[in-house]
Amino acid sequence: MNAINPERQFMNTEHNTDKPSGSRPTGAFTLAGGIAVSLILLFLPFFFPPSGQTGPDTLAGIGRFHLLVLHFPAALFPLIPLFEIFKRLRPAALPLIGLAVLSAIAACILGILLAAHDGFSGALVVKHMWSCIAATILAIFVFILKMLYQQSRSGALGGIYFITLFAALCTLAFGSHQGATLVHGEAFLTEKFAPAAVPPEPVTEDSLAYAALIEPIFRDHCYACHSVAKAKGGFRMDAFEKILEGGDGGMPGIEPGNLEDSEVHYRITLDPSSKGIMPPAGEKPLAPWQIELIGKWIQSGASRTITLGELNQNVTRVR
């Protein structure tokens, strides 16, 4: 009978524990789960599209937490390369990626609810939504690749992991920029570096009322939420014809000669504490003279060619 060498038996046992028997099923389960979540994120916008219409207040209210949650993936993902560079931090990289992925998934779902039920639509909204969904799906596969790489130590897997991580970071940066543009406007990052604007021509009685004063008011106070990039409520004000059409509420934006049937005038003259006032609470309100001017212009027929002098004469005749 051969004698058993305790030291050799211990070494064999230690060697066998390097690759747990459950590592492959765990990796397969994580991969299947990641694919399932990715498919859900891809199909959600088709069930909850950003159509510009408002939905139940409860869902819209839940969706607004998107503005809180989105900061977590934006802050956590840039830390991942640092954790990979410093050897002492490397063991914590996988939990960090997992936390970043969970927060990104939550931000995506909340953002889709917000866009679908709080009246958002427009090219910029769609671009922001799909770029962040793409970044989240890439992040899911970053987590899967990192886990598989730690189990196998395969050089090929490590390379794919870092490429996918780089792609996720770039896509997240692009999507975050689109989101910032939605909130702050397209020129937010560059406006302080732009050359000094050419002083506008002096406004006289011969100036066209719409081009000289009305359109600049709309541009400064309304375009951020009502333009081709972000048409909240399905209403655009960046084109004259679109203002006349109105939004999803069915009421004309402007009914020439009729203040009561013009939603623009109705909204800007609501009580400041009203939920539907425009610009909304928290934004820079219109000055009294701006509200009066818009009212006079609508009452006179909302023409693009009427001068300020003619506008004053028409209003005087009506009175």
LINDAZI-V884527 format. One record per residue. N is the residue number from 1. RES is the residue in three letters. OMEGA is omega in whole degrees, 0 to 359 (none if undefined). Layout:
BEGIN
n->N res->RES omega->OMEGA
n->N res->RES omega->OMEGA
END
This chain:
BEGIN
n->1 res->MET omega->181
n->2 res->ASN omega->178
n->3 res->ALA omega->180
n->4 res->ILE omega->178
n->5 res->ASN omega->182
n->6 res->PRO omega->182
n->7 res->GLU omega->180
n->8 res->ARG omega->180
n->9 res->GLN omega->180
n->10 res->PHE omega->180
n->11 res->MET omega->178
n->12 res->ASN omega->180
n->13 res->THR omega->180
n->14 res->GLU omega->181
n->15 res->HIS omega->182
n->16 res->ASN omega->181
n->17 res->THR omega->179
n->18 res->ASP omega->181
n->19 res->LYS omega->182
n->20 res->PRO omega->182
n->21 res->SER omega->182
n->22 res->GLY omega->184
n->23 res->SER omega->181
n->24 res->ARG omega->176
n->25 res->PRO omega->178
n->26 res->THR omega->178
n->27 res->GLY omega->179
n->28 res->ALA omega->180
n->29 res->PHE omega->179
n->30 res->THR omega->179
n->31 res->LEU omega->179
n->32 res->ALA omega->179
n->33 res->GLY omega->179
n->34 res->GLY omega->178
n->35 res->ILE omega->180
n->36 res->ALA omega->179
n->37 res->VAL omega->179
n->38 res->SER omega->179
n->39 res->LEU omega->178
n->40 res->ILE omega->180
n->41 res->LEU omega->180
n->42 res->LEU omega->185
n->43 res->PHE omega->182
n->44 res->LEU omega->181
n->45 res->PRO omega->178
n->46 res->PHE omega->176
n->47 res->PHE omega->180
n->48 res->PHE omega->184
n->49 res->PRO omega->175
n->50 res->PRO omega->188
n->51 res->SER omega->183
n->52 res->GLY omega->179
n->53 res->GLN omega->179
n->54 res->THR omega->180
n->55 res->GLY omega->179
n->56 res->PRO omega->181
n->57 res->ASP omega->181
n->58 res->THR omega->180
n->59 res->LEU omega->177
n->60 res->ALA omega->179
n->61 res->GLY omega->176
n->62 res->ILE omega->181
n->63 res->GLY omega->182
n->64 res->ARG omega->175
n->65 res->PHE omega->173
n->66 res->HIS omega->182
n->67 res->LEU omega->177
n->68 res->LEU omega->187
n->69 res->VAL omega->185
n->70 res->LEU omega->181
n->71 res->HIS omega->182
n->72 res->PHE omega->178
n->73 res->PRO omega->180
n->74 res->ALA omega->180
n->75 res->ALA omega->186
n->76 res->LEU omega->185
n->77 res->PHE omega->178
n->78 res->PRO omega->179
n->79 res->LEU omega->186
n->80 res->ILE omega->178
n->81 res->PRO omega->179
n->82 res->LEU omega->178
n->83 res->PHE omega->179
n->84 res->GLU omega->182
n->85 res->ILE omega->183
n->86 res->PHE omega->188
n->87 res->LYS omega->182
n->88 res->ARG omega->181
n->89 res->LEU omega->188
n->90 res->ARG omega->179
n->91 res->PRO omega->180
n->92 res->ALA omega->183
n->93 res->ALA omega->183
n->94 res->LEU omega->175
n->95 res->PRO omega->178
n->96 res->LEU omega->178
n->97 res->ILE omega->179
n->98 res->GLY omega->179
n->99 res->LEU omega->179
n->100 res->ALA omega->180
n->101 res->VAL omega->180
n->102 res->LEU omega->180
n->103 res->SER omega->178
n->104 res->ALA omega->177
n->105 res->ILE omega->179
n->106 res->ALA omega->180
n->107 res->ALA omega->179
n->108 res->CYS omega->182
n->109 res->ILE omega->179
n->110 res->LEU omega->179
n->111 res->GLY omega->177
n->112 res->ILE omega->177
n->113 res->LEU omega->180
n->114 res->LEU omega->182
n->115 res->ALA omega->185
n->116 res->ALA omega->189
n->117 res->HIS omega->180
n->118 res->ASP omega->171
n->119 res->GLY omega->181
n->120 res->PHE omega->173
n->121 res->SER omega->178
n->122 res->GLY omega->185
n->123 res->ALA omega->182
n->124 res->LEU omega->177
n->125 res->VAL omega->181
n->126 res->VAL omega->180
n->127 res->LYS omega->179
n->128 res->HIS omega->183
n->129 res->MET omega->185
n->130 res->TRP omega->178
n->131 res->SER omega->179
n->132 res->CYS omega->174
n->133 res->ILE omega->178
n->134 res->ALA omega->179
n->135 res->ALA omega->180
n->136 res->THR omega->178
n->137 res->ILE omega->176
n->138 res->LEU omega->180
n->139 res->ALA omega->177
n->140 res->ILE omega->180
n->141 res->PHE omega->171
n->142 res->VAL omega->179
n->143 res->PHE omega->181
n->144 res->ILE omega->181
n->145 res->LEU omega->178
n->146 res->LYS omega->180
n->147 res->MET omega->180
n->148 res->LEU omega->179
n->149 res->TYR omega->178
n->150 res->GLN omega->180
n->151 res->GLN omega->188
n->152 res->SER omega->185
n->153 res->ARG omega->179
n->154 res->SER omega->179
n->155 res->GLY omega->179
n->156 res->ALA omega->178
n->157 res->LEU omega->178
n->158 res->GLY omega->178
n->159 res->GLY omega->179
n->160 res->ILE omega->180
n->161 res->TYR omega->183
n->162 res->PHE omega->177
n->163 res->ILE omega->180
n->164 res->THR omega->177
n->165 res->LEU omega->179
n->166 res->PHE omega->179
n->167 res->ALA omega->179
n->168 res->ALA omega->180
n->169 res->LEU omega->179
n->170 res->CYS omega->181
n->171 res->THR omega->177
n->172 res->LEU omega->179
n->173 res->ALA omega->179
n->174 res->PHE omega->180
n->175 res->GLY omega->179
n->176 res->SER omega->178
n->177 res->HIS omega->178
n->178 res->GLN omega->178
n->179 res->GLY omega->178
n->180 res->ALA omega->178
n->181 res->THR omega->177
n->182 res->LEU omega->185
n->183 res->VAL omega->190
n->184 res->HIS omega->182
n->185 res->GLY omega->188
n->186 res->GLU omega->185
n->187 res->ALA omega->187
n->188 res->PHE omega->183
n->189 res->LEU omega->189
n->190 res->THR omega->189
n->191 res->GLU omega->180
n->192 res->LYS omega->180
n->193 res->PHE omega->183
n->194 res->ALA omega->177
n->195 res->PRO omega->181
n->196 res->ALA omega->182
n->197 res->ALA omega->177
n->198 res->VAL omega->181
n->199 res->PRO omega->181
n->200 res->PRO omega->177
n->201 res->GLU omega->180
n->202 res->PRO omega->180
n->203 res->VAL omega->179
n->204 res->THR omega->179
n->205 res->GLU omega->178
n->206 res->ASP omega->180
n->207 res->SER omega->175
n->208 res->LEU omega->186
n->209 res->ALA omega->184
n->210 res->TYR omega->184
n->211 res->ALA omega->187
n->212 res->ALA omega->187
n->213 res->LEU omega->186
n->214 res->ILE omega->182
n->215 res->GLU omega->176
n->216 res->PRO omega->177
n->217 res->ILE omega->179
n->218 res->PHE omega->182
n->219 res->ARG omega->184
n->220 res->ASP omega->188
n->221 res->HIS omega->190
n->222 res->CYS omega->187
n->223 res->TYR omega->183
n->224 res->ALA omega->181
n->225 res->CYS omega->187
n->226 res->HIS omega->178
n->227 res->SER omega->180
n->228 res->VAL omega->180
n->229 res->ALA omega->184
n->230 res->LYS omega->183
n->231 res->ALA omega->182
n->232 res->LYS omega->183
n->233 res->GLY omega->182
n->234 res->GLY omega->186
n->235 res->PHE omega->178
n->236 res->ARG omega->179
n->237 res->MET omega->181
n->238 res->ASP omega->175
n->239 res->ALA omega->186
n->240 res->PHE omega->182
n->241 res->GLU omega->180
n->242 res->LYS omega->178
n->243 res->ILE omega->180
n->244 res->LEU omega->184
n->245 res->GLU omega->184
n->246 res->GLY omega->184
n->247 res->GLY omega->185
n->248 res->ASP omega->180
n->249 res->GLY omega->178
n->250 res->GLY omega->180
n->251 res->MET omega->179
n->252 res->PRO omega->176
n->253 res->GLY omega->176
n->254 res->ILE omega->173
n->255 res->GLU omega->185
n->256 res->PRO omega->178
n->257 res->GLY omega->185
n->258 res->ASN omega->181
n->259 res->LEU omega->185
n->260 res->GLU omega->182
n->261 res->ASP omega->180
n->262 res->SER omega->185
n->263 res->GLU omega->179
n->264 res->VAL omega->181
n->265 res->HIS omega->178
n->266 res->TYR omega->184
n->267 res->ARG omega->185
n->268 res->ILE omega->180
n->269 res->THR omega->176
n->270 res->LEU omega->175
n->271 res->ASP omega->182
n->272 res->PRO omega->180
n->273 res->SER omega->183
n->274 res->SER omega->181
n->275 res->LYS omega->186
n->276 res->GLY omega->183
n->277 res->ILE omega->177
n->278 res->MET omega->350
n->279 res->PRO omega->185
n->280 res->PRO omega->179
n->281 res->ALA omega->182
n->282 res->GLY omega->176
n->283 res->GLU omega->181
n->284 res->LYS omega->183
n->285 res->PRO omega->174
n->286 res->LEU omega->175
n->287 res->ALA omega->180
n->288 res->PRO omega->181
n->289 res->TRP omega->179
n->290 res->GLN omega->178
n->291 res->ILE omega->180
n->292 res->GLU omega->181
n->293 res->LEU omega->179
n->294 res->ILE omega->179
n->295 res->GLY omega->178
n->296 res->LYS omega->182
n->297 res->TRP omega->178
n->298 res->ILE omega->183
n->299 res->GLN omega->182
n->300 res->SER omega->178
n->301 res->GLY omega->177
n->302 res->ALA omega->180
n->303 res->SER omega->177
n->304 res->ARG omega->186
n->305 res->THR omega->181
n->306 res->ILE omega->178
n->307 res->THR omega->179
n->308 res->LEU omega->178
n->309 res->GLY omega->178
n->310 res->GLU omega->180
n->311 res->LEU omega->179
n->312 res->ASN omega->179
n->313 res->GLN omega->180
n->314 res->ASN omega->181
n->315 res->VAL omega->179
n->316 res->THR omega->179
n->317 res->ARG omega->180
n->318 res->VAL omega->179
n->319 res->ARG omega->none
END
